[in-house]
Amino acid sequence: MTRHEIDASPSTTVDVFSRDLPPALTVESGDIILLRALNASGHLQPQTFPGEQVPTMSRQRRGHCLTGPIAVRGAVRGDVLAVRFVSLRPDTWGYTVAAARDTPLTRRLGLHEGPPAWLLWQIDADAGVATSDRGHTVRIAPFHGVTGVAWDEPGEHSTIPPRPVGGGNIDCKELVAGSILYLPVTVAGALLSVGDGHAAQGDGEVAGTAIECGMTTELQLELVAERPVPGVHAETPAGQITFGFSPDLNAAMGDALDAMLAWLQASYGLGKATALALASPVLDLRVTQVANQSWGVHALLPAGAIS
């Protein structure tokens, strides 16, 4: 096991997913990485007032500013990449912006024609709180909104919508330190990219942004096999999680639930209908995010819910 460090620089950041990008770092399965990621916008310095335009890593931003790609030597199609988040430390500042885009949600709320609203946050990672420029204080629970691998399609692909293949902009607030995210590998090396740090976010990410911040993360990458769920899934301090992503909320919900039933069937030796009956008293279905062109739903089986 080797320790690596990767900083955020022009040669180690990307704003798309692509199987054709050269790796910024290559590691062995089991290696540990200290990864530095800027916030989703790639800000190179803090804002001094809410909404201030400050220099960014890229002048023509196409998607999230991510650190990577990171190749895992020997990874091939059919493997699963386990991304273990050992620790996550947010930067000392962050921002939230609401009603910045004309979307179905902002139209529903009547906010699509007005100016966006900004909050500027000071983050105290040691105290576990963030305080806005208006004096509001919230508890933080840092995680990365985007953790994804490339998939086997040519060209460059947006980082904005989450996908059943590759993961990416999952925006699941349960992926805190101590979590393991499992991503199916479809291209050689896996080509993992990570970023979009969130100091705090509620289920749904209703404004389209959380407390957006840079992040310093220690993570471990390991190739595993024979997982009970074929798609993107996770083990977190809160419990087991499966995901569904679709422009259709019903389809996203159904995919998340179907994957969790497969996990229960494998864990307890049950038929599918019996697994559904066992899930009903304890399983939570949550709207992960509503902001990114494709609905996200996650099914959460709380830790210790079934003995």
C-alpha positions in Angstrom: 0.0 0.0 0.0 1.4 3.4 -1.1 0.3 6.9 -0.1 -0.1 9.5 -2.9 -1.0 13.1 -3.0 -2.7 15.0 -5.8 -3.4 18.7 -5.8 -5.8 20.7 -7.9 -3.9 22.3 -10.8 -4.5 22.9 -14.5 -2.9 19.5 -15.2 -4.9 17.6 -12.6 -8.4 19.0 -13.0 -11.1 18.2 -15.5 -14.7 19.4 -16.1 -16.0 16.4 -18.1 -16.0 12.6 -18.0 -14.2 10.9 -20.8 -12.6 7.5 -21.3 -10.0 9.2 -23.5 -8.6 11.6 -20.8 -5.0 10.8 -19.7 -4.8 9.9 -16.0 -3.4 12.6 -13.7 -2.3 9.9 -11.3 -2.0 6.1 -11.5 -2.2 4.0 -8.3 -2.4 0.4 -7.2 -5.5 -1.2 -5.7 -5.4 -0.6 -2.0 -3.4 2.6 -2.2 -4.4 5.7 -0.2 -4.7 9.2 -1.8 -4.7 12.6 -0.2 -6.8 14.5 -2.7 -7.2 18.3 -3.0 -10.3 19.5 -4.8 -11.5 23.0 -5.5 -15.2 23.9 -5.2 -17.5 23.0 -8.1 -16.8 26.4 -9.8 -13.1 26.0 -9.5 -12.6 29.2 -7.4 -9.0 30.0 -6.8 -9.6 32.4 -3.9 -12.4 33.0 -1.5 -15.2 35.4 -2.2 -15.1 38.5 0.0 -18.8 39.2 -0.5 -21.7 37.0 -1.6 -21.6 36.3 -5.3 -18.3 38.0 -6.0 -16.7 37.0 -9.3 -13.2 35.6 -8.4 -10.7 33.8 -10.6 -11.4 30.2 -11.5 -9.3 27.3 -12.7 -11.0 27.4 -16.1 -12.3 30.4 -18.0 -14.8 28.4 -19.9 -16.5 26.1 -17.3 -18.4 23.2 -18.8 -19.1 21.3 -15.6 -17.8 20.7 -12.1 -14.2 21.3 -11.4 -13.0 17.8 -10.5 -9.6 16.4 -9.5 -8.5 13.5 -11.7 -8.8 11.3 -13.5 -7.1 8.7 -11.3 -6.3 5.4 -12.9 -6.2 2.2 -10.8 -3.6 -0.2 -12.4 -5.2 -3.4 -13.5 -8.8 -2.3 -13.4 -10.9 -3.7 -16.2 -14.5 -3.9 -17.3 -16.4 -6.0 -14.8 -14.5 -4.9 -11.8 -16.0 -2.8 -9.0 -14.0 0.2 -7.6 -14.5 0.7 -3.9 -13.9 4.3 -2.9 -13.4 4.5 0.8 -13.7 8.0 2.3 -11.3 8.0 5.2 -11.6 11.7 6.1 -13.0 14.9 4.5 -12.0 18.4 5.6 -13.8 21.4 4.0 -12.1 24.7 3.3 -12.7 27.7 5.5 -15.3 29.3 3.2 -18.2 28.2 1.0 -21.2 29.6 -0.8 -24.8 28.8 -1.7 -26.7 30.3 -4.6 -30.4 29.9 -5.3 -32.5 30.7 -8.4 -29.4 31.0 -10.5 -31.0 29.1 -13.5 -34.3 28.9 -15.3 -35.4 25.3 -14.4 -38.8 23.6 -13.9 -38.3 23.9 -10.2 -37.5 27.7 -10.2 -40.5 28.2 -12.6 -42.7 26.2 -10.2 -41.5 28.5 -7.3 -41.9 31.7 -9.4 -38.2 32.4 -9.1 -37.0 32.0 -12.7 -37.1 35.7 -13.6 -35.6 37.3 -10.5 -31.9 37.8 -9.6 -30.2 34.9 -7.8 -29.7 34.9 -4.0 -26.3 34.2 -2.5 -25.1 33.2 0.9 -21.4 33.3 1.9 -20.4 30.9 4.6 -17.4 30.8 7.0 -16.7 27.2 7.8 -15.2 26.0 11.1 -14.3 22.3 10.4 -13.0 21.8 14.0 -16.3 23.0 15.5 -18.4 21.3 12.9 -20.4 24.4 11.9 -20.8 27.0 9.1 -22.0 30.5 9.6 -23.6 32.6 6.8 -23.0 36.3 6.1 -26.5 36.8 7.5 -25.6 35.2 10.8 -27.3 31.8 10.4 -25.4 28.8 11.7 -25.8 25.2 10.5 -24.1 21.9 11.4 -21.8 20.5 8.7 -21.4 17.0 7.4 -18.8 17.2 4.6 -19.0 15.0 1.5 -18.3 15.1 -2.3 -21.2 15.7 -4.6 -19.3 14.2 -7.5 -17.5 10.9 -7.4 -17.5 9.1 -10.7 -15.6 6.9 -13.2 -15.5 7.1 -16.9 -17.7 4.8 -19.0 -17.2 3.1 -22.4 -18.6 5.7 -24.8 -16.6 8.0 -27.0 -16.4 11.8 -26.5 -16.7 14.1 -23.6 -19.7 13.9 -21.2 -21.2 16.5 -18.9 -20.6 16.1 -15.2 -24.0 17.5 -14.3 -26.5 14.6 -14.5 -25.9 11.6 -12.3 -25.8 8.3 -14.2 -26.5 4.6 -13.4 -23.2 3.9 -15.2 -20.3 5.8 -13.8 -22.1 7.6 -10.9 -20.7 11.1 -10.9 -22.9 13.9 -9.6 -24.7 11.7 -7.0 -25.1 14.5 -4.4 -25.9 12.0 -1.6 -25.4 13.6 1.8 -24.8 10.2 3.5 -21.4 9.7 1.7 -19.5 11.2 4.6 -16.2 10.0 6.2 -16.4 6.3 6.9 -18.4 5.5 3.7 -17.6 3.2 0.9 -19.0 4.0 -2.6 -19.0 1.1 -5.0 -18.7 2.1 -8.7 -18.8 -0.5 -11.6 -15.8 -0.3 -13.9 -16.3 -0.2 -17.6 -13.0 1.1 -18.9 -9.4 0.2 -18.3 -8.0 1.9 -15.2 -11.5 3.0 -14.1 -10.5 6.7 -14.4 -12.0 8.2 -11.2 -12.6 11.9 -10.8 -13.7 13.6 -7.5 -14.9 17.0 -6.5 -17.9 19.3 -5.8 -17.3 19.5 -2.1 -20.3 20.1 0.1 -19.9 21.2 3.7 -23.6 20.6 4.3 -26.6 19.6 2.2 -30.2 18.5 2.8 -31.8 15.7 0.9 -32.8 17.1 -2.5 -30.3 19.9 -2.7 -33.3 22.1 -3.4 -31.5 25.3 -4.3 -29.3 23.5 -6.8 -26.3 24.1 -4.6 -25.3 23.1 -1.1 -22.6 24.8 0.9 -20.2 24.6 -2.0 -16.6 24.4 -0.9 -13.1 23.1 -1.6 -12.2 19.9 0.2 -9.1 18.0 1.3 -9.9 14.3 1.3 -8.1 11.1 2.3 -9.5 8.2 0.3 -8.5 4.6 -0.4 -9.2 2.9 -3.7 -9.6 -0.9 -4.0 -10.8 -3.2 -6.7 -13.4 -5.7 -5.5 -15.5 -8.4 -7.0 -18.8 -10.3 -6.4 -20.8 -7.4 -4.9 -24.4 -8.2 -4.2 -25.7 -5.2 -6.2 -24.6 -4.7 -9.9 -24.9 -0.9 -10.0 -23.8 2.1 -7.9 -24.3 1.5 -4.2 -22.7 2.4 -0.9 -22.1 1.4 2.7 -22.2 4.4 5.0 -22.4 5.2 8.7 -26.1 5.7 8.2 -26.6 2.3 6.5 -26.7 0.6 3.2 -27.7 2.7 0.2 -28.7 2.0 -3.4 -29.4 4.6 -6.1 -31.8 5.3 -8.9 -31.2 8.1 -11.5 -33.7 9.0 -14.2 -35.6 12.0 -15.6 -38.7 10.1 -14.4 -39.0 10.2 -10.6 -41.0 7.0 -10.6 -38.3 5.2 -12.6 -35.5 6.5 -10.3 -37.5 5.3 -7.2 -38.1 1.9 -8.8 -34.5 1.4 -9.7 -33.2 2.4 -6.2 -35.8 0.0 -4.6 -35.1 -2.8 -7.0 -31.4 -2.7 -6.3 -32.0 -2.7 -2.5 -34.3 -5.7 -2.9 -31.4 -7.5 -4.7 -29.1 -6.7 -1.8 -31.7 -8.0 0.7 -32.2 -11.2 -1.3 -28.5 -11.9 -1.4 -28.0 -11.0 2.3 -30.9 -13.1 3.7 -31.6 -15.7 1.1 -35.1 -14.4 0.4 -37.4 -14.3 -2.6 -38.1 -10.9 -4.0 -41.6 -10.5 -2.7 -40.4 -11.5 0.8 -37.5 -9.0 0.6 -40.1 -6.3 -0.3 -42.1 -7.3 2.8 -39.0 -7.2 5.0 -38.0 -3.8 3.6 -41.3 -2.1 4.1 -41.1 -1.6 7.9 -37.6 -0.2 7.9 -36.5 1.1 4.4 -36.4 4.8 3.7 -36.8 6.1 0.1 -35.3 9.6 -0.2 -35.0 12.1 -2.9 -31.3 12.6 -3.3 -31.3 15.6 -5.5 -33.7 17.5 -7.8 -31.3 19.9 -9.5 -29.3 18.1 -12.1 -31.5 17.2 -15.2 -32.0 13.7 -13.8 -33.8 12.8 -10.5 -31.8 11.1 -7.9 -33.4 8.7 -5.4 -31.7 6.6 -2.8 -32.9 3.7 -0.8 -31.5 3.7 2.7 -31.5 0.6 4.9 -30.6 2.0 8.3 -27.6 0.4 10.1 -28.9 -2.2 12.5 -32.5 -2.0 11.2 -32.6 -5.8 10.6 -31.0 -8.4 12.9 
